[in-house]
Amino acid sequence: MNIQEFLWVAFPWLAVVAFFVGIFWRWRTDQFGWTTHSSQIYESKLLRLSSPLFHWGMMFVIIGHIMGLAIPKSWTRAMGISDTAYHWIATIPGTIAGIMVVLGLIGLLYRRIVNRSVFLATSKSDKVMYVFLAGAILSGFFATVSLQVFGASSGLPHGYDYRETISPWLRQLFILNPQPELMMDAPWQFKVHVIAGFTLIAIWPFTRLVHAMSAPVGYVSRPYVVYRSRDTRTTPNKLHQAWEPIRSHTEQLDIHNQTPSRGA
């Protein structure tokens, strides 16, 4: 096996296997750790801005990846969409989504590094995860901007047509019909992004990213949580003294005289 076969056949398969085996292992052994490890309690102002920006941008990025990699060129041509039209339909929203993700990631990283409380709550696993996550995101954004947005300056008037190489390579890979030769002439920017992406997939189950595999489906039908005091001496709260009517001295004496004593 040469390096090309390892990078474009063995390594993606190993990453996918690691993903599914890791998900199964994590579910069986660490369900209580299946969480985002939220740090909102330490800082929330920057989180409220960066987190939605990052997550909504990622949602559109993932949808764009699925459409671009799963839908063959022949299908879009059959629907009457020209290659030029497809390029700009994919590039413009993809670039906007990429900017959202990058800005959100910068905000999250800045928050992690600058805020001391959040930094101290960041585990070693989180730090490793952020390195690989940033590598996958930034390499993809760089490939999109350099080849798809400014592709004309590189002799590519419509950007690099990844649907001729990368898309069929990936589809054939997942039906166990590997064709590594399709990746030979792909630009290095996309090669780096593919390797970074599969590396992120391989470590996914072993980091906080595993929370993306969960959905709060049962939340809407979950019964209310009832809180009860453990102190049996607890009695219902009386009306606050500040709201009791002010009584005259005579009325207070009358009430005192009417109250039975302990010896009665």
N, C-alpha and C positions, 0 to 999 in steps of 0.2 A: 504494500500500500504506500503510495507516494503522498506528499503533502497536500496536493490538490484533492485527492480522494478522501483524505482525512478531514480537511476543512469543509468540503461540500457534500460529504456523504456521512461519514462516521460521526463527526462532531455534532451535527444537528440531531441525528438519531439518539446519540448519547444524552444530549441536553433534554430531549423530549422524554426519554425514559426516566432521567433523573427528576424531571418535573412531576410525572404521574406517580412514581414510586415515593418521592418526597411528600406529595400531597397525602397519599395513603398513610405513610408512616407518621406524619404530623397529626393527622386526624386520630390515629389510634393511640398515640402516646402523649399528645400535648394539646388537648382541646382547650384547656384553660389558658394556654398561651396563644391561642388562635385569635389574635386581637391586634388592633393598630398600636397598642401601647400609647394611647393618647397623652399628649403633653399640654392639652388646652388649659389645665389648671395652673400652669406656670406662666403662660402667655397666650392671650387670645386675640389681641387686636390685629397683629400681623397675620396670624393664622386664618382669621376670618376673610382676609383678602387673598392670601396666597393659595390656600387649600382649594377653594372653589375654582380659581383660575387654573390651577394645575389639573384637577380632576375632570373638569368639563373639557379642557383642552385635550386631555388624554383620551376621553371618550370619542371625540371627533377624529383624533389621530388613529385610534384603533379601527374605527369604522372605515376610514380611508384606506388603511392597510388591507383590510379584508376585501374591500371592493377592488383595489388595484391588483392584488395578488390572486384573488380567486376568480375574477371575471376575465375570461380570455378576450383578446382584441377582436376576434371574429364576432363575438356577441355584440359589442358596442357598434361595430361597423354594420352589423345586420339591423340594428335599431336606427341606423342613419346618423350616428354620431361620428364625425370625422376625427382623425387623429389629432388635428390641431385643436378642435373644440374639446376633445377629451383631455388633452394636456392642460388647458387652462381651467377646465372644470375641476380637475384634480389638484392643480398646483395652487390656485388662489385660495380656496378654503383650507387646503393642507398647510399652506404657509401661515395663514392666520391662526390655525389651531396650534401649529408649531411654536409661534410666538407666545401664545397663551401658556403653553406647557413650559417653555424656557423661562418666562417671567415668573410663573408660579414656582418653578424649581429654585430659581435664584432667591425668591422670597423665603421659601422653606429652609434653604441652606443658610441664608443670612440669619434667620431666626435661630437655627440650631447652633450656629457658631458664636453669635454675638451675645445672645441671652444666656447668662451663666446658668440659670436654673434649668433651662431646656438642654443646654450642653451637658450638664451633669446627669441628666436623665436619659441621655443618648447612650445606648449600649454599643459594644464593639460590633455586634451584628448589624446595628443600624448604620454605623459608619461604613462598613463594607458594602452594605446594600446601596447607600447613597453614591458611592464611587461607581459601581456598575450601572446604577440607574442613570446617573449623569452621563456616563460614557455612551450608553445606548441612545439617550435622548439627543445629546449634543452631536453625535456622529450622524444621526438621521437628519437633524436640522441642517447641519453643514452640507450634507449630500443634497438635500432638497434645494437649498439656496444656491449652491455653487453650480449644480448641474441642471436643475429644473427651472429656477427663476432666472439665472444669468447664463443659461446654457448657450444662448446665441453667441456670446463672447468666446465660447470654446468651440465654435464650429458646429453647435447643435441647435438649429433654429427652433426646434420644438422640445428641447431638453433631451435627456437620455431616455430612450424607449425601453424601460425595464420590462415591459410586457412581452418583449421578444426574447429575453434571457432569464431574468430573475424570477418572474412570475411562473413561466413553465417549469423552471428548475425546481421551484418549491412545490408545485402541484405534483410533479413526477416523483419528488422525494417522498411525499406522504402517501403515495400509492405503491411504494416500494419498487419504484422503477427509476433509480437514481441516474441522472445525466449530468455529472459534474462538469462536462465540457461546456455546458451553457454558461457557467460562471467564469470561464477562463478570461473572456474579453470584457467582463463587466468593469466599470470604473472602480478604482481602489476605494473611493469614498463609500460606495455602496457595499463593497466587500467588508470594509471595517464595520459598517453599520450592521450587516448581517451577523458577523461574528460576535459583536457586542450584544446584539439582540438575543442570540441563542445562549450566550453566557448568562445573561440576565434570567432567561427562562430556566436554566439549570439550577441557579441558586434561589429562585423564587420561593419554593416551599419552605426554605430554611430561614426566611427573614420575615419581617412584618408585612411584606407584600402579600402574604398568604391571605390576609383579610379580604383581598379582592375576590376570593373564591367563595365568599359568603354573602348572603342577602338576608335582610331582616324580614323574611316572609312571615314568620310567626308573630311579629310584633303587633300587628293589627288585631289579632285574636287572643293575645296574651291577657290573662286575668290581671286585675289590679293587684298591686303589691300592698298588703295590709301591714301597717306598722303598729305594734303594741308594745307598751312599756313592760319591762321585766320587774319593775318595782310594784309589788302588790299594795304598797301604801299610797300609791298615786291616786288622787281623787280629782274629779273634774275641776277645772279652773273656775274660781269664783269671779264674779264681776269685779273689774278693777276698781280699787277704792276711789280713784279720781272721778269715777262716774256716779258714785253714790250721792244721793241728795244730802245737803248740809242740814243737820238737825239742830234745833235750839237746845240750850242746856236743860230746859224743863222736859223736852221730849226724850232726851237721853236718860234723864233720871227715871222717867216713867217706864222706859224700856228695861232699865236695870232692875227696877222694883218688880217687874212682871216676870223676870227671868228666874227660873227655879235654881236654887243653890245646889251644890254637889251633895249636900247631906239630906236634901229633900227626898 
